Amino acid sequence: MRGFLYFGMMTRRSTLLTMAAAPLALSAGLKPKLRPALCAYSFRDDLKKGTLKYEDMIRIAAENDLDGVDLTVYWFPNQEDSFLLPLKRSAYRAGVEIYSISVRTEMTKPAGAERDKALVDLKKWVDVAAKLGAGHIRVFGGAIPKGGSEAAAADSVVEMLGPASEYAGKHGIILGLENHGGITEKAETIVKIVKKVNSPWVGINLDTGNFKTKIYEQIEMIAPYAVNVQVKAMIKDENGVAPSDWDRVAKMLVANQYRGYLALEYEEADSALIATPPLFKKLREVCARHS
């Protein structure tokens, strides 16, 4: 009997270890696939003013033959079932996946009450994502505190992402740390953070428009860790402003066996309602070429 219990314990432990490695193993054995999506932040002005609602994000995605939506939660009216569940139903009926939500986080706070509150708030958004059926949450590292060091700020992010990933993992949700300035300004730093957390529930939310120097070199550095990708129409670096080369990014992702979404995050001054349909068409074509 003792031998049987020991074998059962070892089998369970082996299974858990296999599950932890499964995402990498699966992506390595499958053909890369890119799926076009909409990031709700593209319509931030309309969402702020209330001229568009989150149900409209679903409708716009469906009308433009997109597979999914990344719902930036900044303008959610609440976190109640009365709002979340009809939204989930709308997406199901439209054949569009709410695959991600994007939240604000500040993980560079030192240990204490502020960090504790930030962790509690993030856990609440994990609960929201689970109700919506989203498998991913985009999170920010945060600014380096005034007078603090990059190394100390990076350690603070690791210390918060650790328990956050444990909670997210219990709900089957991946946390994607975005390259978004501050402590995640440099690809090298964000890769170090993700490696140090060392969780199958933490990866990088790659944003093609957020690096300001050596953009494509830095994108290539974080591409192997990408769990979600947001593409911008334009990029700006030391050489000026230029259209973002989505094909170049797609080739990097394909080389790393990425299977997942490319979500348009439109940030230009023109009306998103007018400017995005041609960009969605281009995005669909890029995804088709590289899948």
KASUL-V374165 format. One record per helix or strand of 3 or more residues. SS is the DSSP state (H for helix, E for strand). FROM is the first residue (numbers start at 1). LEN is the number of residues. Records with the same first field share a line. If there is no record, write none. Layout:
SS=FROM-LEN, FROM-LEN
This chain:
H=2-28, 40-10, 54-10, 73-3, 81-14, 113-20, 150-21, 187-11, 215-9, 246-10, 272-18
E=33-7, 68-5, 97-6, 136-4, 174-5, 202-6, 226-6, 234-4, 240-4, 259-6
